[in-house]
Amino acid sequence: MVNSGAVDRSPDPLSSTWAKQLVEAMPIPMFVVDAQHRLVYWNTACEKLTGVPAGSLLGTTRAWSAFYPGARPVLADLALTGSRPEDLERY
């Protein structure tokens, strides 16, 4: 076996499956967004809390729609873009 020293940065399907199972098993409502603010996971506890099925939001940037009547960033959006401390006080 030759080790070229290069780091394999390809996605690891096992870790993706593991992450999904971890989020799904949480009794705490939880969702995950990617770097483009798209919902990639919406667990069952989140469905129960909001009444919104995962399938209606996954792949969208509308996490806000389960919590607010109008478009606004959710805390996960602010974490991705960086925010001022005064912005976080609303949450």
Rosetta blueprint (number, residue, H / E / L):
1 M L
2 V L
3 N L
4 S L
5 G L
6 A L
7 V L
8 D L
9 R L
10 S L
11 P L
12 D L
13 P H
14 L H
15 S H
16 S H
17 T H
18 W H
19 A H
20 K H
21 Q H
22 L H
23 V H
24 E H
25 A H
26 M L
27 P L
28 I L
29 P L
30 M L
31 F E
32 V E
33 V E
34 D L
35 A L
36 Q L
37 H L
38 R L
39 L E
40 V E
41 Y E
42 W E
43 N L
44 T H
45 A H
46 C H
47 E H
48 K H
49 L H
50 T H
51 G L
52 V L
53 P L
54 A H
55 G H
56 S H
57 L L
58 L L
59 G L
60 T L
61 T L
62 R L
63 A H
64 W H
65 S H
66 A H
67 F L
68 Y L
69 P L
70 G L
71 A L
72 R L
73 P L
74 V L
75 L H
76 A H
77 D H
78 L H
79 A H
80 L H
81 T H
82 G L
83 S L
84 R L
85 P H
86 E H
87 D H
88 L H
89 E L
90 R L
91 Y L
